[in-house]
């Protein structure tokens, strides 16, 4: 069964092949039992303190959040700054390689963008605006 991921979450989901599940009405990453146990035993506050002291990288901690089964919306909220930086780095790399269109800051594709009102619309810089 394929789960439809909302446009706002497509970029973060596209960064990994971690499976997604629907838990009642909430989309979340599928939890790994060992990581969930570790989180429940150690606690997120202690994990954050360890992260702040350089015990593991941001990429590792972001993966940990996927591994404990965090919701897509919660993940987006916690890691928004990191996700935006990754998107900007990819856009910069694309442009340096001669890309003709900017990536959508929501889902990472070049097919559309988000207008100033938050609506997803066809990318105006795309020659063929068909979806």
C-alpha positions in Angstrom: 0.0 0.0 0.0 1.4 3.3 -1.0 1.0 6.2 1.3 0.4 9.6 -0.3 2.8 12.2 1.2 1.7 15.8 1.3 3.6 18.3 -0.8 5.0 20.0 2.3 6.7 16.8 3.4 8.0 15.5 0.1 11.5 17.0 0.5 12.2 15.5 3.9 10.8 12.1 2.9 12.9 12.2 -0.3 16.1 12.5 1.7 15.9 8.9 2.8 14.4 5.6 2.0 13.0 5.3 5.5 9.4 3.9 5.3 6.4 6.0 6.2 3.2 4.7 7.9 -0.2 6.2 8.8 -0.9 5.9 12.5 -4.6 6.8 12.7 -4.5 10.2 10.9 -0.8 11.0 11.5 1.9 10.3 9.0 5.1 9.1 10.7 8.4 7.3 10.0 8.2 3.6 10.9 9.9 3.2 14.3 12.7 0.8 14.9 12.0 -1.0 18.2 15.6 -0.8 19.5 15.8 3.0 18.8 12.3 3.5 20.3 13.5 1.6 23.4 16.7 3.7 23.6 14.7 6.9 23.4 12.3 5.8 26.1 15.1 4.7 28.3 17.5 7.6 27.9 15.0 10.3 27.1 15.1 13.0 24.4 16.3 15.7 26.8 19.4 13.7 27.5 19.8 12.9 23.8 19.6 16.6 23.0 22.3 17.4 25.7 24.6 14.7 24.2 24.0 16.2 20.7 24.8 19.7 21.9 28.1 18.4 23.3 29.0 16.9 20.0 28.5 13.2 20.8 26.9 12.7 17.3 26.3 14.7 14.2 23.2 16.5 13.1 22.7 13.9 10.3 22.9 11.1 12.9 20.4 12.8 15.2 18.0 13.5 12.3 18.2 9.8 11.4 17.5 9.0 15.1 14.3 11.0 15.0 13.2 9.0 11.9 14.2 5.8 13.7 12.1 6.5 16.7 9.0 7.0 14.5 8.6 10.7 14.7 5.7 12.3 12.8 6.4 14.0 9.6 5.0 17.3 10.9 7.0 17.1 14.1 10.2 16.3 12.2 9.6 19.2 9.9 9.1 21.5 12.9 12.2 20.3 14.8 14.5 20.1 11.8 13.2 23.1 9.7 16.4 25.0 9.8 18.5 22.0 8.8 16.1 21.0 6.0 16.1 24.6 4.6 19.9 24.6 4.7 20.0 21.2 2.8 17.5 22.6 0.3 19.6 25.8 -0.2 22.8 23.8 -0.7 21.1 21.6 -3.3 19.7 24.6 -5.1 23.2 26.2 -5.1 24.7 23.0 -6.4 22.0 22.8 -9.1 22.6 26.3 -10.2 26.4 25.8 -10.2 25.9 22.9 -12.5 23.8 25.0 -14.9 20.2 24.1 -13.8 17.7 26.3 -15.6 15.0 26.2 -12.8 15.1 26.7 -9.1 13.9 23.9 -6.8 10.6 24.2 -4.9 11.4 25.0 -1.3 8.6 22.7 -0.2 9.2 19.4 -2.0 12.5 19.9 -3.8 11.3 19.5 -7.3 11.7 21.9 -10.2 8.1 21.4 -11.3 6.4 24.1 -9.2 7.0 26.6 -6.4 5.2 28.2 -3.5 3.8 31.6 -4.2 3.8 34.4 -1.5 0.4 33.3 -0.3 1.6 29.7 0.4 -0.1 28.2 -2.7 1.7 25.6 -4.8 1.7 26.8 -8.4 3.6 25.8 -11.6 7.1 27.0 -11.7 7.0 30.3 -13.6 10.6 29.8 -14.8 9.7 26.4 -16.4 9.3 26.6 -20.1 6.5 24.1 -20.1 4.1 24.8 -17.2 2.2 21.6 -17.5 2.2 19.5 -14.4 
